Amino acid sequence: MMATAPDVSVLPVTEGMSDARRRLLEAAVRLFGSRGFHAVSVKDLMTAIGQQPGALYFHVASKQDLLMELVDLGTRYHRTQVRRALLESGTEPADQLRAIVAAHVRAHLTHRDLARVTIRERRSLTDDQQLRVADAHQETAQIFQDVVERGIDHGVFHVAKPALAIRAIGSMGVRACEWWTPDDPHSLEEVAEECAGFALKIVA
């Protein structure tokens, strides 16, 4: 079933987030995404929302913690979308793979600035912060692995190197948020559905 066209925005809706905090996070996403985390100063962030540099610390403990919040938000949002797609896709491996790949791509494009920051700047997290987001990241990877392996076991998928196939499939969403824009002649939903079809061809 074709999903409803998503609302392309900077951040997903987050319950309990104040308007002031959302403005800060949206500014951080845009600045970190366009310049890179290390090239953005506290002054840059606060100027973008019309506040003095010291006001940052009313919102977060540090710029580093602000990045952690964004990467954690992006990682958990992606996991939620993929998990939901799996639960709603039935029991057939091909239907499951189509659903989770479409959700994977859709999640990257719906909030593409956040996706880019999550992907590019994860390396800028501290070791402790990396560990804090690792579980959600690994859970999503495990969903893809389980679906592909189940398809192989059932004789539906025929792929000699499933780990490489999963990496190729995963890269479609990761790269799509780098080139796709709302002005692209292909809609977000078209890209998501076509990539899902490509994924089935990879494992066929």
C-alpha positions as CSV (number, residue, x, y, z in Angstrom):
1,M,0.0,0.0,0.0
2,M,1.3,3.4,-0.9
3,A,2.2,5.5,2.2
4,T,0.8,8.9,2.7
5,A,3.1,11.6,1.5
6,P,5.3,12.6,4.4
7,D,5.7,16.1,5.7
8,V,9.2,17.2,4.7
9,S,10.6,19.2,7.6
10,V,13.8,19.9,9.6
11,L,12.9,17.8,12.6
12,P,10.3,15.1,13.4
13,V,7.6,16.0,15.8
14,T,8.9,15.4,19.4
15,E,6.5,15.4,22.3
16,G,7.3,17.9,25.0
17,M,9.8,19.9,23.1
18,S,9.4,23.6,23.6
19,D,9.3,26.1,20.7
20,A,12.6,27.7,21.9
21,R,14.4,24.4,22.0
22,R,13.1,23.3,18.6
23,R,14.3,26.6,17.1
24,L,17.8,25.9,18.5
25,L,17.8,22.3,17.2
26,E,16.6,23.4,13.8
27,A,19.3,26.0,13.6
28,A,21.9,23.5,14.7
29,V,20.8,21.0,12.1
30,R,21.1,23.5,9.3
31,L,24.5,24.9,10.4
32,F,26.1,21.6,11.2
33,G,24.7,20.2,8.0
34,S,26.0,23.0,5.8
35,R,29.4,23.7,7.5
36,G,30.2,20.7,9.7
37,F,30.0,20.5,13.4
38,H,33.5,21.7,14.2
39,A,33.2,24.8,11.9
40,V,30.1,26.1,13.7
41,S,30.7,28.2,16.8
42,V,28.4,28.8,19.8
43,K,28.1,32.4,18.6
44,D,27.0,31.1,15.1
45,L,24.3,29.0,16.7
46,M,22.9,31.7,18.9
47,T,23.1,34.4,16.3
48,A,20.9,32.2,14.0
49,I,18.1,32.3,16.6
50,G,18.7,35.9,17.7
51,Q,20.2,35.3,21.1
52,Q,23.5,36.0,22.9
53,P,26.1,33.2,22.9
54,G,25.7,32.6,26.6
55,A,22.0,31.7,26.2
56,L,23.0,28.3,24.7
57,Y,23.6,27.1,28.2
58,F,20.0,27.7,29.2
59,H,19.1,25.0,26.7
60,V,22.0,22.5,26.7
61,A,25.3,21.9,28.7
62,S,27.5,22.3,25.6
63,K,27.6,22.4,21.8
64,Q,28.8,18.8,22.0
65,D,25.7,17.8,23.9
66,L,23.6,19.6,21.3
67,L,25.2,17.4,18.6
68,M,24.5,14.3,20.7
69,E,20.8,15.2,21.0
70,L,20.5,15.6,17.3
71,V,22.3,12.4,16.4
72,D,20.3,10.5,19.0
73,L,17.1,12.0,17.6
74,G,17.9,11.1,14.1
75,T,19.0,7.5,15.0
76,R,15.9,6.8,17.1
77,Y,13.6,8.3,14.5
78,H,15.1,6.1,11.8
79,R,14.8,3.0,13.9
80,T,11.2,3.8,14.8
81,Q,10.2,4.1,11.1
82,V,12.0,0.9,10.0
83,R,10.6,-1.1,12.9
84,R,7.0,0.2,12.3
85,A,7.3,-0.7,8.6
86,L,8.4,-4.2,9.5
87,L,5.5,-4.7,11.9
88,E,3.0,-3.5,9.3
89,S,4.4,-5.5,6.3
90,G,3.1,-9.0,7.0
91,T,5.2,-12.2,7.1
92,E,6.6,-12.6,3.6
93,P,10.3,-11.7,3.4
94,A,9.9,-9.9,0.0
95,D,7.1,-7.7,1.4
96,Q,9.1,-7.1,4.6
97,L,12.2,-6.0,2.6
98,R,10.2,-3.7,0.3
99,A,8.6,-2.1,3.4
100,I,11.7,-1.6,5.5
101,V,13.8,-0.2,2.5
102,A,11.0,2.2,1.6
103,A,10.8,3.3,5.2
104,H,14.6,3.6,5.4
105,V,14.8,5.9,2.4
106,R,11.7,7.8,3.4
107,A,13.1,8.5,6.8
108,H,16.3,9.9,5.3
109,L,14.4,12.2,2.9
110,T,11.6,13.4,5.2
111,H,14.2,15.0,7.5
112,R,17.2,15.0,5.2
113,D,19.1,17.7,7.0
114,L,18.9,15.8,10.2
115,A,19.8,12.6,8.4
116,R,22.9,14.2,7.0
117,V,24.0,15.4,10.4
118,T,23.3,12.0,11.9
119,I,25.4,10.3,9.3
120,R,28.2,12.7,8.8
121,E,28.7,14.0,12.3
122,R,28.4,10.8,14.3
123,R,32.2,10.6,14.1
124,S,32.3,13.8,16.1
125,L,30.7,12.3,19.1
126,T,32.8,11.3,22.1
127,D,33.3,7.6,22.7
128,D,30.7,7.6,25.5
129,Q,28.2,9.3,23.2
130,Q,28.9,6.8,20.4
131,L,28.0,4.0,22.8
132,R,24.7,5.7,23.7
133,V,23.5,5.7,20.1
134,A,25.0,2.4,19.2
135,D,22.1,0.2,20.4
136,A,19.5,2.0,18.2
137,H,21.8,1.9,15.2
138,Q,22.5,-1.8,15.7
139,E,18.9,-2.7,16.2
140,T,18.0,-1.2,12.8
141,A,20.9,-3.0,11.2
142,Q,19.7,-6.3,12.8
143,I,16.2,-5.8,11.3
144,F,17.7,-5.7,7.8
145,Q,19.9,-8.7,8.5
146,D,17.1,-10.8,9.9
147,V,14.8,-10.1,6.9
148,V,17.4,-10.9,4.3
149,E,18.5,-14.1,6.1
150,R,14.9,-15.2,6.5
151,G,14.4,-14.7,2.8
152,I,17.4,-16.8,2.0
153,D,16.3,-19.5,4.4
154,H,12.8,-19.6,2.7
155,G,14.4,-19.8,-0.7
156,V,13.0,-16.4,-1.7
157,F,16.3,-14.5,-1.9
158,H,19.3,-15.8,-3.6
159,V,22.4,-13.8,-2.7
160,A,25.9,-15.3,-2.1
161,K,27.1,-12.5,0.2
162,P,24.2,-11.1,2.3
163,A,26.4,-8.8,4.3
164,L,27.5,-7.0,1.1
165,A,23.9,-6.9,-0.2
166,I,22.7,-5.3,3.0
167,R,25.4,-2.6,2.8
168,A,24.4,-1.9,-0.8
169,I,20.8,-1.6,0.1
170,G,21.5,0.6,3.1
171,S,23.6,3.0,1.1
172,M,20.6,3.9,-1.1
173,G,19.0,5.8,1.8
174,V,22.2,7.2,3.1
175,R,23.2,8.6,-0.3
176,A,19.7,9.7,-1.3
177,C,19.6,12.4,1.4
178,E,22.7,13.9,-0.2
179,W,21.3,14.4,-3.7
180,W,17.5,14.5,-3.3
181,T,15.7,17.8,-2.8
182,P,12.0,18.7,-2.8
183,D,12.5,20.2,-6.2
184,D,13.7,16.9,-7.7
185,P,11.5,15.7,-10.6
186,H,11.0,12.5,-8.6
187,S,8.9,12.8,-5.5
188,L,10.1,11.6,-2.2
189,E,7.6,8.7,-2.4
190,E,8.8,7.7,-5.9
191,V,12.4,7.5,-4.7
192,A,11.5,5.4,-1.7
193,E,9.4,3.0,-3.7
194,E,11.9,2.7,-6.5
195,C,14.7,2.0,-4.1
196,A,12.6,-0.7,-2.5
197,G,12.3,-2.3,-5.9
198,F,16.0,-2.0,-6.5
199,A,16.6,-3.8,-3.1
200,L,14.5,-6.7,-4.2
201,K,16.6,-7.0,-7.4
202,I,19.8,-7.0,-5.4
203,V,18.7,-10.0,-3.4
204,A,17.0,-11.8,-6.3
